Amino acid sequence: MSLYLDLSALQSVPAANLNRDDLGSPKQVRYGNAPRIRVSSQSWKRVIRHGVEQDLGEKAARTRMVPVKVKQALMQAGWPEELAAFAGAQVAASAGKKGIGTEKQGHTSVLLFLPEAAIAELVAICAEHREALEKAQGKRNAGQLLSPDRIEEILKRRTASISLLGRMLAELPDANVDGAAQVAHAFTTHAAEPQRDYFTAVDDWLGQAETGSGHLDTAEFSAGVFYRFATVNITDLMKNLEGDTKAARTVLGSFAEHFLLSLPQAKRTSTAPHTLPDLAYLAVRQHRPLSLAAAFEAPVTADGLGGFAKPSRSTLASYAHNINRLTGDDRHRPFHGHATIAPEEQLAGLGGAHDSYGDLIEAALEAALPESGEQR
């Protein structure tokens, strides 16, 4: 039986463009026969990952530039540029049985996900095989000059964020990791559409008698209350971390914190939309995770004061109460609770009230991964 930590949040975001489509417009989705503003899971997941890596002090890179980074490091060590470039290409060519192809500018043909510290180890392997690299430089079909087993071992190495979010590499199947975390696309709880902004930039050095602007254009932005959801399969996370309960608790706590505190950074200098969720709801569940997105299939309408935040909170609490009734309340849910900006509101459907995000996260962790180390 698997154990999950479900995380839900409601967050009001003012004029912003957190996640753009190919035309620069805020991303959208139609749900409940109403247009909504959407923020993709990938954009929010990226800032969460960077936060987790910062907390744990073990950065990973999702990149196609491993050969380029190896080349740059070798050149800094005094290698000729052409030999360094050949060695970087050999790192990719020597990966696994068939190697990983490289394209223009030395980029790999696939996106790799590996610890940043791996570059130094790959450089050391190149240094050990420098003589063989020098002899084969310029030859066609030079083969695999570096140890495939050692290269593969380095590329297969994991960090906590790789154990959490997963990795897929068809060229090295043994490097694949089934991610323990799933992150949903965020969407507004109410109907919302992009709005246009006509803006100008003034040329500071225009003469006093000169009028007009140095630049003018239009951009799009949006605003709204977003429902956000993520879940972590704690059982899979423990497996990926080889049963280390302390590490799993640390990673899970960091993920929960950054799920609540992070924000995609697009257009931040021109919008500064640095809000936080005004409601967080965490639940530890057995058997399967449970998103509460369906609470907003019927778009929320504004309350008497014109806002969407308060009715969104009450809608979520009401839906959670009913869905928990259907699933049998406590039978498969060891814990659920919430923290909110408005403690005076009646949100009993969201479990016990906690004063802060930190208190809420700690209570969920203790229910899922007690300090005693005995997983529920």
Summary of the structure (lengths in Angstrom):
residues: 376
radius of gyration: 25.1
end to end distance: 10.1
largest distance: 78.8
contacts: 1198
relative contact order: 0.18
helix: 39%
strand: 23%
